Structures are given as structure tokens and as C-alpha cells.
């Protein structure tokens, strides 16, 4: 291979790789702005290209985006893929352990925390969460002390949280859609911005059975 051919080969390789590096840079910029939903879209396209120079970095960033969105099921899958792809920095074992813990897989989480502790013993977090997993496993063997019911009318596919007694019912925050025509989205989650909702029990003063369908809280800050 002569010098001219080598030069054009290297130039071609740089041109091919540049878009992938540019997408990674753009995704990182969006993540710094907490715009994780848009970063995920860009990273998905980058991963589909399967460029060996950028794919592992994109996979790890994808895992981080889902972790920051508190989507632990997706974060778990991407951290596992990141570790399998060679992203074996100690902190990745810790984060993978946290996704396993959050999804109830305490035995695997314990193994990850134990491994993290062996890699970073001075941090102490590994041993702390390893002990937490032992406690959770032992608690699972106990008979339930309470019955937890799903308040079907109050829950949605989006984030619903922070319930409190209010007036004759409950009030809570949700990022469910208020209007099909409202296209404003929160970049962190990709869902609507938060609003306050109120709901009354289906039967007066009975907070342990069904609720009426919630509606936007009137006259309150949204």
C-alpha cells in the first residue's frame, strides 16, 4: 500500500467515524442540560450504527440516561450490556447493583456490590449495600404485616407520586398528559411537566377502597 492510498484510507476512516463522535458529543451536551429523553434518541441511533469506536461509550451513556430518569428496568439492561462490552470501571458495577436492587433482584445485586467493594474498598458503599441486600432477603421470608392495594383510578403509566390528604380526598403530583394538543415536554423524562391532581374517595371518608377519577387541582400552583 503506497503513501497516497494509505492517506486516503485514513481520511475515509476519519470521515466515516466523525458523525458517530459528533452524536456522542451532542448526547453528552444534552445530558449536561438534563435533557435525557433527547439524548436517548440520539444514542439509540449511534448504537444502531455499531461503530466499534463509539458503540461502547454510547451504551454506557444510555445506561446513565435511564438511571437518571429512574427507569431502572431499562437501566439494568443497559448496564449489563455495558459491562459485557468492556465498560468495567468499578462504579459501573455499583450502578448495575443499584438497578438490580431497585428491581428486587437482591442476590445478583449483592454479588455486584461485593465485587464493587473488592475494587473500591475505601468507599465502603459496596459493603453497606451488600448488607442491605442481606436484610431485604431476610425480610422477604417474613409474613406480610400489611396489605398494599393498587389505587387503580389514581395511577397512570406516567409518574404519580407525593400523595397527601387534602380537603375531602387526596392530592398528588403527576406528569400525565393534560391535553393531546399540548406538545410541551420535560426533557429529563420525555413526559409532560408536573401538575397537581385531586381525587375524592368513591365512598365518603373511605380511603381504602376505590377513588373517583382524578382531575387537575383547581386554583393551585401548576
LINWO-V683150 format. One line per field, one symbol per residue. ss: DSSP state (A for helix, B for strand, O for the rest). phi: phi as a letter, one per 40 degrees, with the letter a starting at -180 (. if undefined). burial: + if it has 16 or more other ideal C-beta (glycine too) atoms within 10 Angstrom, else -. A space follows every 10 residues. Layout:
BEGIN
ss=???
phi=???
burial=???
END
This chain:
BEGIN
ss=OOAAAAAAAA AAAAAAAAAA AAAAAAAAAA AAOOOAAAAA AAAAAAAAAO OOOOAAAAAA AAAAAAAAOO OAAAAAAAAA AAAAOOOOOA AAAAAAAAAA AAOOOAAAAA AAAAAAAAAO OOOOAAAAAA AAAAAAAAAA OOOOOOOOOO OOOOOOOOOB BBBBBBOOBB BBBBOOOOOO OOOOOOOOOO OOOOBBBBBB BOOOOOOOOO BOOOBBOOOO OO
phi=.ccccccccc cccccccddc cccccccccc cccgcccccc cccdcccccf cdcbcccccc ccdcdccccg cccccccccc ccccchcbcd ccccccdccc ccbgcccccd cccccccccb cccgcdcccc cdcdcccccc cccdcbbbbc cdcccbcccb agcacafbab bacabcccac ccbcbcdcbg bcccbcbbab ccbdgbcbbc bcccbdccgb cb
burial=---------- ---------+ --++--+--+ +---++++++ -++--++--- +--+++++++ +++++++-+- ++-+++-+++ +++---+--- -+++++++++ +---++-+++ +++++++--+ -----+--++ --+------- ---------- +--+----++ --------++ ++++++---- ----+--++- ++-+++++++ +--------- +--+--+--- --
END
